[in-house]
Amino acid sequence: MERIGVYELMVISDEIRELIVERGSHEEIRKIARAQGMRTLQEEALRLIHDRVTTIPEVMRSIYAAGM
């Protein structure tokens, strides 16, 4: 059976790096990352479902059963 990974990836831009160094809050960092194009794990899973790469039951079993 073929497997497809579902990932939440945040690229560390200069702006995000600065927030990290300045000990910005999780919410601040996430807000900037999202504005710069980061997709959440849930959004990426929905995209894969929409593109018919995977199914809702597979997402529920593999992501949410893992304690997310």
PDB file as gemmi writes it, atoms N, CA and C in Angstrom:
CRYST1    1.000    1.000    1.000  90.00  90.00  90.00 P 1                      
ATOM      1  N   MET A   1       0.840  -1.182   0.000  1.00  0.00           N  
ATOM      2  CA  MET A   1       0.000   0.000   0.000  1.00  0.00           C  
ATOM      3  C   MET A   1       0.889   1.250   0.000  1.00  0.00           C  
ATOM      4  N   GLU A   2       0.582   2.174  -0.852  1.00  0.00           N  
ATOM      5  CA  GLU A   2       1.341   3.424  -0.940  1.00  0.00           C  
ATOM      6  C   GLU A   2       0.951   4.359   0.198  1.00  0.00           C  
ATOM      7  N   ARG A   3       1.932   5.058   0.742  1.00  0.00           N  
ATOM      8  CA  ARG A   3       1.688   6.015   1.826  1.00  0.00           C  
ATOM      9  C   ARG A   3       2.029   7.425   1.362  1.00  0.00           C  
ATOM     10  N   ILE A   4       1.243   8.371   1.805  1.00  0.00           N  
ATOM     11  CA  ILE A   4       1.474   9.789   1.534  1.00  0.00           C  
ATOM     12  C   ILE A   4       1.568  10.485   2.886  1.00  0.00           C  
ATOM     13  N   GLY A   5       2.612  11.271   3.075  1.00  0.00           N  
ATOM     14  CA  GLY A   5       2.773  12.001   4.329  1.00  0.00           C  
ATOM     15  C   GLY A   5       1.938  13.272   4.346  1.00  0.00           C  
ATOM     16  N   VAL A   6       1.457  13.611   5.520  1.00  0.00           N  
ATOM     17  CA  VAL A   6       0.737  14.875   5.727  1.00  0.00           C  
ATOM     18  C   VAL A   6       1.597  15.666   6.713  1.00  0.00           C  
ATOM     19  N   TYR A   7       2.043  16.838   6.275  1.00  0.00           N  
ATOM     20  CA  TYR A   7       2.988  17.612   7.075  1.00  0.00           C  
ATOM     21  C   TYR A   7       2.525  19.042   7.280  1.00  0.00           C  
ATOM     22  N   GLU A   8       2.948  19.582   8.396  1.00  0.00           N  
ATOM     23  CA  GLU A   8       2.809  21.010   8.660  1.00  0.00           C  
ATOM     24  C   GLU A   8       4.234  21.540   8.693  1.00  0.00           C  
ATOM     25  N   LEU A   9       4.594  22.336   7.707  1.00  0.00           N  
ATOM     26  CA  LEU A   9       5.960  22.808   7.573  1.00  0.00           C  
ATOM     27  C   LEU A   9       5.985  24.328   7.665  1.00  0.00           C  
ATOM     28  N   MET A  10       6.821  24.830   8.554  1.00  0.00           N  
ATOM     29  CA  MET A  10       6.969  26.275   8.694  1.00  0.00           C  
ATOM     30  C   MET A  10       8.377  26.662   8.237  1.00  0.00           C  
ATOM     31  N   VAL A  11       8.437  27.445   7.181  1.00  0.00           N  
ATOM     32  CA  VAL A  11       9.716  27.957   6.700  1.00  0.00           C  
ATOM     33  C   VAL A  11      10.138  29.101   7.615  1.00  0.00           C  
ATOM     34  N   ILE A  12      11.379  29.055   8.059  1.00  0.00           N  
ATOM     35  CA  ILE A  12      11.877  30.080   8.985  1.00  0.00           C  
ATOM     36  C   ILE A  12      12.411  31.264   8.177  1.00  0.00           C  
ATOM     37  N   SER A  13      11.556  32.241   7.978  1.00  0.00           N  
ATOM     38  CA  SER A  13      11.944  33.467   7.272  1.00  0.00           C  
ATOM     39  C   SER A  13      12.694  34.376   8.244  1.00  0.00           C  
ATOM     40  N   ASP A  14      13.232  35.459   7.724  1.00  0.00           N  
ATOM     41  CA  ASP A  14      13.926  36.422   8.590  1.00  0.00           C  
ATOM     42  C   ASP A  14      12.985  36.970   9.659  1.00  0.00           C  
ATOM     43  N   GLU A  15      11.744  37.246   9.270  1.00  0.00           N  
ATOM     44  CA  GLU A  15      10.769  37.795  10.212  1.00  0.00           C  
ATOM     45  C   GLU A  15      10.453  36.790  11.325  1.00  0.00           C  
ATOM     46  N   ILE A  16      10.293  35.535  10.963  1.00  0.00           N  
ATOM     47  CA  ILE A  16      10.010  34.503  11.968  1.00  0.00           C  
ATOM     48  C   ILE A  16      11.239  34.270  12.837  1.00  0.00           C  
ATOM     49  N   ARG A  17      12.409  34.250  12.233  1.00  0.00           N  
ATOM     50  CA  ARG A  17      13.650  34.074  12.999  1.00  0.00           C  
ATOM     51  C   ARG A  17      13.777  35.176  14.051  1.00  0.00           C  
ATOM     52  N   GLU A  18      13.464  36.404  13.662  1.00  0.00           N  
ATOM     53  CA  GLU A  18      13.538  37.530  14.598  1.00  0.00           C  
ATOM     54  C   GLU A  18      12.567  37.333  15.764  1.00  0.00           C  
ATOM     55  N   LEU A  19      11.354  36.885  15.472  1.00  0.00           N  
ATOM     56  CA  LEU A  19      10.385  36.625  16.544  1.00  0.00           C  
ATOM     57  C   LEU A  19      10.874  35.529  17.483  1.00  0.00           C  
ATOM     58  N   ILE A  20      11.487  34.491  16.911  1.00  0.00           N  
ATOM     59  CA  ILE A  20      12.006  33.405  17.743  1.00  0.00           C  
ATOM     60  C   ILE A  20      13.095  33.923  18.667  1.00  0.00           C  
ATOM     61  N   VAL A  21      14.031  34.695  18.120  1.00  0.00           N  
ATOM     62  CA  VAL A  21      15.133  35.245  18.912  1.00  0.00           C  
ATOM     63  C   VAL A  21      14.600  36.152  20.014  1.00  0.00           C  
ATOM     64  N   GLU A  22      13.563  36.929  19.684  1.00  0.00           N  
ATOM     65  CA  GLU A  22      12.969  37.847  20.658  1.00  0.00           C  
ATOM     66  C   GLU A  22      11.956  37.158  21.566  1.00  0.00           C  
ATOM     67  N   ARG A  23      11.871  35.850  21.475  1.00  0.00           N  
ATOM     68  CA  ARG A  23      10.949  35.044  22.284  1.00  0.00           C  
ATOM     69  C   ARG A  23       9.488  35.462  22.083  1.00  0.00           C  
ATOM     70  N   GLY A  24       9.123  35.655  20.811  1.00  0.00           N  
ATOM     71  CA  GLY A  24       7.733  35.965  20.479  1.00  0.00           C  
ATOM     72  C   GLY A  24       6.835  34.809  20.869  1.00  0.00           C  
ATOM     73  N   SER A  25       5.586  35.101  21.068  1.00  0.00           N  
ATOM     74  CA  SER A  25       4.648  34.057  21.476  1.00  0.00           C  
ATOM     75  C   SER A  25       4.377  33.087  20.322  1.00  0.00           C  
ATOM     76  N   HIS A  26       3.922  31.917  20.689  1.00  0.00           N  
ATOM     77  CA  HIS A  26       3.536  30.905  19.703  1.00  0.00           C  
ATOM     78  C   HIS A  26       2.511  31.492  18.730  1.00  0.00           C  
ATOM     79  N   GLU A  27       1.558  32.234  19.264  1.00  0.00           N  
ATOM     80  CA  GLU A  27       0.504  32.819  18.441  1.00  0.00           C  
ATOM     81  C   GLU A  27       1.061  33.824  17.437  1.00  0.00           C  
ATOM     82  N   GLU A  28       2.025  34.653  17.880  1.00  0.00           N  
ATOM     83  CA  GLU A  28       2.636  35.636  16.975  1.00  0.00           C  
ATOM     84  C   GLU A  28       3.381  34.934  15.836  1.00  0.00           C  
ATOM     85  N   ILE A  29       4.170  33.939  16.199  1.00  0.00           N  
ATOM     86  CA  ILE A  29       4.954  33.219  15.198  1.00  0.00           C  
ATOM     87  C   ILE A  29       4.038  32.508  14.214  1.00  0.00           C  
ATOM     88  N   ARG A  30       3.020  31.855  14.731  1.00  0.00           N  
ATOM     89  CA  ARG A  30       2.078  31.123  13.872  1.00  0.00           C  
ATOM     90  C   ARG A  30       1.321  32.078  12.948  1.00  0.00           C  
ATOM     91  N   LYS A  31       0.946  33.238  13.461  1.00  0.00           N  
ATOM     92  CA  LYS A  31       0.221  34.220  12.648  1.00  0.00           C  
ATOM     93  C   LYS A  31       1.075  34.671  11.462  1.00  0.00           C  
ATOM     94  N   ILE A  32       2.333  34.970  11.711  1.00  0.00           N  
ATOM     95  CA  ILE A  32       3.234  35.400  10.637  1.00  0.00           C  
ATOM     96  C   ILE A  32       3.465  34.248   9.650  1.00  0.00           C  
ATOM     97  N   ALA A  33       3.697  33.058  10.171  1.00  0.00           N  
ATOM     98  CA  ALA A  33       3.925  31.899   9.298  1.00  0.00           C  
ATOM     99  C   ALA A  33       2.723  31.658   8.393  1.00  0.00           C  
ATOM    100  N   ARG A  34       1.520  31.767   8.949  1.00  0.00           N  
ATOM    101  CA  ARG A  34       0.301  31.567   8.154  1.00  0.00           C  
ATOM    102  C   ARG A  34       0.173  32.659   7.095  1.00  0.00           C  
ATOM    103  N   ALA A  35       0.525  33.892   7.453  1.00  0.00           N  
ATOM    104  CA  ALA A  35       0.470  34.995   6.494  1.00  0.00           C  
ATOM    105  C   ALA A  35       1.475  34.782   5.365  1.00  0.00           C  
ATOM    106  N   GLN A  36       2.549  34.049   5.664  1.00  0.00           N  
ATOM    107  CA  GLN A  36       3.582  33.781   4.668  1.00  0.00           C  
ATOM    108  C   GLN A  36       3.328  32.487   3.898  1.00  0.00           C  
ATOM    109  N   GLY A  37       2.157  31.871   4.122  1.00  0.00           N  
ATOM    110  CA  GLY A  37       1.776  30.722   3.307  1.00  0.00           C  
ATOM    111  C   GLY A  37       1.790  29.366   3.971  1.00  0.00           C  
ATOM    112  N   MET A  38       2.137  29.280   5.247  1.00  0.00           N  
ATOM    113  CA  MET A  38       2.125  27.992   5.914  1.00  0.00           C  
ATOM    114  C   MET A  38       0.707  27.447   5.989  1.00  0.00           C  
ATOM    115  N   ARG A  39       0.553  26.166   5.685  1.00  0.00           N  
ATOM    116  CA  ARG A  39      -0.741  25.496   5.843  1.00  0.00           C  
ATOM    117  C   ARG A  39      -0.676  24.617   7.075  1.00  0.00           C  
ATOM    118  N   THR A  40      -1.754  24.608   7.834  1.00  0.00           N  
ATOM    119  CA  THR A  40      -1.797  23.761   9.021  1.00  0.00           C  
ATOM    120  C   THR A  40      -1.935  22.302   8.599  1.00  0.00           C  
ATOM    121  N   LEU A  41      -1.700  21.422   9.542  1.00  0.00           N  
ATOM    122  CA  LEU A  41      -1.844  19.994   9.293  1.00  0.00           C  
ATOM    123  C   LEU A  41      -3.256  19.679   8.799  1.00  0.00           C  
ATOM    124  N   GLN A  42      -4.248  20.294   9.415  1.00  0.00           N  
ATOM    125  CA  GLN A  42      -5.633  20.070   9.022  1.00  0.00           C  
ATOM    126  C   GLN A  42      -5.893  20.576   7.605  1.00  0.00           C  
ATOM    127  N   GLU A  43      -5.360  21.737   7.273  1.00  0.00           N  
ATOM    128  CA  GLU A  43      -5.547  22.287   5.926  1.00  0.00           C  
ATOM    129  C   GLU A  43      -4.892  21.405   4.870  1.00  0.00           C  
ATOM    130  N   GLU A  44      -3.709  20.908   5.181  1.00  0.00           N  
ATOM    131  CA  GLU A  44      -3.007  20.032   4.238  1.00  0.00           C  
ATOM    132  C   GLU A  44      -3.772  18.723   4.054  1.00  0.00           C  
ATOM    133  N   ALA A  45      -4.312  18.189   5.139  1.00  0.00           N  
ATOM    134  CA  ALA A  45      -5.118  16.966   5.048  1.00  0.00           C  
ATOM    135  C   ALA A  45      -6.355  17.218   4.190  1.00  0.00           C  
ATOM    136  N   LEU A  46      -7.023  18.346   4.386  1.00  0.00           N  
ATOM    137  CA  LEU A  46      -8.198  18.676   3.577  1.00  0.00           C  
ATOM    138  C   LEU A  46      -7.846  18.831   2.105  1.00  0.00           C  
ATOM    139  N   ARG A  47      -6.673  19.402   1.822  1.00  0.00           N  
ATOM    140  CA  ARG A  47      -6.233  19.542   0.429  1.00  0.00           C  
ATOM    141  C   ARG A  47      -6.040  18.167  -0.208  1.00  0.00           C  
ATOM    142  N   LEU A  48      -5.430  17.252   0.540  1.00  0.00           N  
ATOM    143  CA  LEU A  48      -5.210  15.904   0.022  1.00  0.00           C  
ATOM    144  C   LEU A  48      -6.532  15.162  -0.189  1.00  0.00           C  
ATOM    145  N   ILE A  49      -7.501  15.393   0.686  1.00  0.00           N  
ATOM    146  CA  ILE A  49      -8.827  14.798   0.506  1.00  0.00           C  
ATOM    147  C   ILE A  49      -9.483  15.385  -0.731  1.00  0.00           C  
ATOM    148  N   HIS A  50      -9.434  16.699  -0.856  1.00  0.00           N  
ATOM    149  CA  HIS A  50     -10.029  17.392  -2.010  1.00  0.00           C  
ATOM    150  C   HIS A  50      -9.425  16.903  -3.328  1.00  0.00           C  
ATOM    151  N   ASP A  51      -8.109  16.683  -3.331  1.00  0.00           N  
ATOM    152  CA  ASP A  51      -7.406  16.223  -4.531  1.00  0.00           C  
ATOM    153  C   ASP A  51      -7.535  14.716  -4.743  1.00  0.00           C  
ATOM    154  N   ARG A  52      -8.283  14.060  -3.866  1.00  0.00           N  
ATOM    155  CA  ARG A  52      -8.532  12.613  -3.925  1.00  0.00           C  
ATOM    156  C   ARG A  52      -7.259  11.783  -3.816  1.00  0.00           C  
ATOM    157  N   VAL A  53      -6.317  12.319  -3.052  1.00  0.00           N  
ATOM    158  CA  VAL A  53      -5.088  11.586  -2.768  1.00  0.00           C  
ATOM    159  C   VAL A  53      -5.330  10.631  -1.605  1.00  0.00           C  
ATOM    160  N   THR A  54      -6.223  11.046  -0.701  1.00  0.00           N  
ATOM    161  CA  THR A  54      -6.562  10.234   0.462  1.00  0.00           C  
ATOM    162  C   THR A  54      -8.044  10.398   0.761  1.00  0.00           C  
ATOM    163  N   THR A  55      -8.486   9.764   1.818  1.00  0.00           N  
ATOM    164  CA  THR A  55      -9.901   9.801   2.201  1.00  0.00           C  
ATOM    165  C   THR A  55     -10.054  10.341   3.611  1.00  0.00           C  
ATOM    166  N   ILE A  56     -11.252  10.745   3.943  1.00  0.00           N  
ATOM    167  CA  ILE A  56     -11.531  11.233   5.303  1.00  0.00           C  
ATOM    168  C   ILE A  56     -11.235  10.152   6.336  1.00  0.00           C  
ATOM    169  N   PRO A  57     -11.704   8.912   6.145  1.00  0.00           N  
ATOM    170  CA  PRO A  57     -11.391   7.886   7.157  1.00  0.00           C  
ATOM    171  C   PRO A  57      -9.888   7.672   7.357  1.00  0.00           C  
ATOM    172  N   GLU A  58      -9.103   7.735   6.274  1.00  0.00           N  
ATOM    173  CA  GLU A  58      -7.652   7.567   6.406  1.00  0.00           C  
ATOM    174  C   GLU A  58      -7.042   8.721   7.191  1.00  0.00           C  
ATOM    175  N   VAL A  59      -7.488   9.937   6.931  1.00  0.00           N  
ATOM    176  CA  VAL A  59      -6.985  11.102   7.680  1.00  0.00           C  
ATOM    177  C   VAL A  59      -7.352  10.956   9.156  1.00  0.00           C  
ATOM    178  N   MET A  60      -8.583  10.594   9.430  1.00  0.00           N  
ATOM    179  CA  MET A  60      -9.014  10.446  10.819  1.00  0.00           C  
ATOM    180  C   MET A  60      -8.204   9.373  11.534  1.00  0.00           C  
ATOM    181  N   ARG A  61      -7.956   8.283  10.859  1.00  0.00           N  
ATOM    182  CA  ARG A  61      -7.218   7.169  11.458  1.00  0.00           C  
ATOM    183  C   ARG A  61      -5.746   7.528  11.654  1.00  0.00           C  
ATOM    184  N   SER A  62      -5.122   8.150  10.673  1.00  0.00           N  
ATOM    185  CA  SER A  62      -3.682   8.356  10.743  1.00  0.00           C  
ATOM    186  C   SER A  62      -3.256   9.617  11.494  1.00  0.00           C  
ATOM    187  N   ILE A  63      -4.038  10.657  11.424  1.00  0.00           N  
ATOM    188  CA  ILE A  63      -3.654  11.916  12.077  1.00  0.00           C  
ATOM    189  C   ILE A  63      -4.283  12.042  13.467  1.00  0.00           C  
ATOM    190  N   TYR A  64      -5.572  11.939  13.535  1.00  0.00           N  
ATOM    191  CA  TYR A  64      -6.265  12.216  14.785  1.00  0.00           C  
ATOM    192  C   TYR A  64      -6.145  11.084  15.794  1.00  0.00           C  
ATOM    193  N   ALA A  65      -5.901   9.871  15.331  1.00  0.00           N  
ATOM    194  CA  ALA A  65      -5.694   8.748  16.255  1.00  0.00           C  
ATOM    195  C   ALA A  65      -4.333   8.846  16.922  1.00  0.00           C  
ATOM    196  N   ALA A  66      -3.454   9.662  16.348  1.00  0.00           N  
ATOM    197  CA  ALA A  66      -2.097   9.810  16.901  1.00  0.00           C  
ATOM    198  C   ALA A  66      -2.047  10.824  18.042  1.00  0.00           C  
ATOM    199  N   GLY A  67      -3.213  11.304  18.495  1.00  0.00           N  
ATOM    200  CA  GLY A  67      -3.242  12.200  19.642  1.00  0.00           C  
ATOM    201  C   GLY A  67      -3.176  13.661  19.302  1.00  0.00           C  
ATOM    202  N   MET A  68      -3.511  14.026  18.087  1.00  0.00           N  
ATOM    203  CA  MET A  68      -3.451  15.414  17.661  1.00  0.00           C  
ATOM    204  C   MET A  68      -4.647  16.169  18.138  1.00  0.00           C  
TER     205      MET A  68                                                      
END                                                                             
